[in-house]
Amino acid sequence: MGLSNELNSFLEEYKEYETNILEPTANEINTCLRKMEQPEFWSHYMTSKGIATPSPIRQTMLRIKNPDKVVEKIFRKPEFFPDNLSFKSLKNMHDTIGVRIIVYFTSQLSLIDKELRNSSFFEIDNETPPEAFFEPEKLARLGLSHIENKHKDSGYSSIHYMVRLKDSKIPFNERPVFEIQVRTLAQELWSELEHVLSYKPETRPHFSAKRRFQILSREISVVDEHFNLLYEELIHNQKNNAYDVSDILTFENTPKVLSEVGIQCALTDLNPILKTLFSREITTIEEFFKIATPLRLVTIRNNYVSLTGHAPTSIEMVSTLSILKDVTSKDAEIERIKSHIHYLGTVED
């Protein structure tokens, strides 16, 4: 068989594999990722009352490898794919599906690692242990010394896991192993810009450019560390915060204040929550407690469930509470709650 015929036959086989295996698997993975993106998914990792839910995930991405890239990889790495353009090569290619999880801060890498190792969604492939492209001392600081340390001269930083779905419509022996890359937002910035400026399969960056990428990687790592210190300081202050009702609402005391009335918020909810309250001139803890009465909280929850089919998020709850500041009658309160729910566009059709 000529190379062109062999290639066409392989591409048809890959298209069938993509349709029957990769695309259904990708849909199932995306369902898992959407759940992991929700703040409540991480609530069981809270260490004490009054701390915002970690909600570590900034973004998730998934891609199915382009057929041209599959062929190029097989030809570029014949030592890994001795069967050339074959179905066996497809089965041995563990990045036909690629997932990326972006977290905000370096200490959240440990949280993702713990979740992946105990996940009800994913099973780490025993034959391909996780790899971390980090300095060994940084891995030790993060409590990730159990991950095999790797190094790239470019300065690339990320943690790679090879996993498969635990539960899938695809039979177990046909489920593809796929790659999950986990990195911080700062590391993602470096990776994306390095990819644009340097990553060309047919070329290599010259020495001065390579050196600058390494320097930028170290600089971004320092920035990452500083942001992580600020994050850890915020969590420490939330945990140890003692407030007075006359205090102004802040990032440090708001999680504890909300928890007093049964509202659990995520770290990423704090900015919109405080903006909403301050825009309604609800700036102190005392002013918040005045609007957040037990009866109002129950009324808001019941109306959300009745009209939308789900309980309000912390942002929805606070937003709805804030519009009730000057309401005095029960009928007006209920009417305003319903109008606000419709305004937010969360009512089910």
Secondary structure, DSSP 4 states (H G I P E B T S, - for coil): --HHHHHHHHHHHHHHHIIIIIHHHHHHHHHHHHHHHSGGGGGGG--STTS-B---EEEEEEEEPPHHHHHHHHHH-TTT-TT-SSHHHHHH-TTSEEEEEEESSTTHHHHHHHHHHT-SSEEE-TTS--EE-S-HHHHHHTT-TTSEE---TT----EEEEEEESS-SS-GGGPPPEEEEEEEHHHHHHHHHHHHHH--TT----HHHHHHHHHHHHHHHHHHHHHHHHHHHHHHHHHH----TTSBP-TTTHHHHHHHTT---BGGGHHHHHHHHHHTT--BHHHHHHH--HHHHHHHHHHHHHHHSSPPPHHHHHHHHHTTTT--SHHHHHHHHHHHHHHHT----
